[in-house]
Amino acid sequence: MKKIPRLVAFVVCLPLIGTVFVKPDKGAWKTEESEEGGIDERFVIRVEEDIGSFVFQPEQLTEFLMYKAIPEDMVFSSSENYIAGADTVWDPEQEYLKALAIVCRSNLVAVWEAEQCPEVLEYEKMHFAANYFYRIHTQAASDSEALVKINEIERAVEAVKGAVITKDGNVITAPFFTTSPAGMLVSEAGDQVGFSLNYAYVLAAQGMDFYEILKYFYGDIRVNIYE
């Protein structure tokens, strides 16, 4: 009879054990909430700008890279504009921004790994201009469109926090460009032409989610939480 309580305890605890030790299947990254990635705890990026040296965490710099990369003529609406009493809310702007967040973060992590995972990554290794990141919040404080843009970017980055593009188990450099491949914003070419900042928005407006957009541009890839 003493075995019965132990058996009951085992049966009750079994679902909890599964929750702790079995990682959730993210599938195609379409509807599930993402786990939080721990990239911010791994390293920081030092950026030399015109007024001095700044240090950013990867998730924050991901937001700033997005802000600077998005074409200037692209105007965003507040996410609340897409809520119209429907049970399912489709926000193409957010799907576009989620895809771009994963692209920018993947480039950060790929360079960091290529540099042997230093605690401080020098931003110049990214092959981008500094672009005055420190001015972004100042601009947003005085410009309503800029404020909406940065708020929407922050929301998208948080939604796919820690997610990177991988191929054969490795984080890849993810080329992206504005108007043509000749204006590629990262110097290292991938298997595909790269992520078009303009056409990705068109795809989102046509109904593609962020995972489908990334697959469209990069082919046989996966999107995983960086560990």
PyMOL commands that set and color helices and strands:
alter all, ss='L'
color gray80, all
select helices_A, chain A and resi 3-21+39-41+58-69+79-82+92-114+123-126+133-142+144-159+181-183+197-205+210-218
alter helices_A, ss='H'
color red, helices_A
select strands_A, chain A and resi 44-49+52-56+120-122+163-167+170-171+176-177+195-196+222-225
alter strands_A, ss='S'
color yellow, strands_A
deselect
rebuild
show_as cartoon
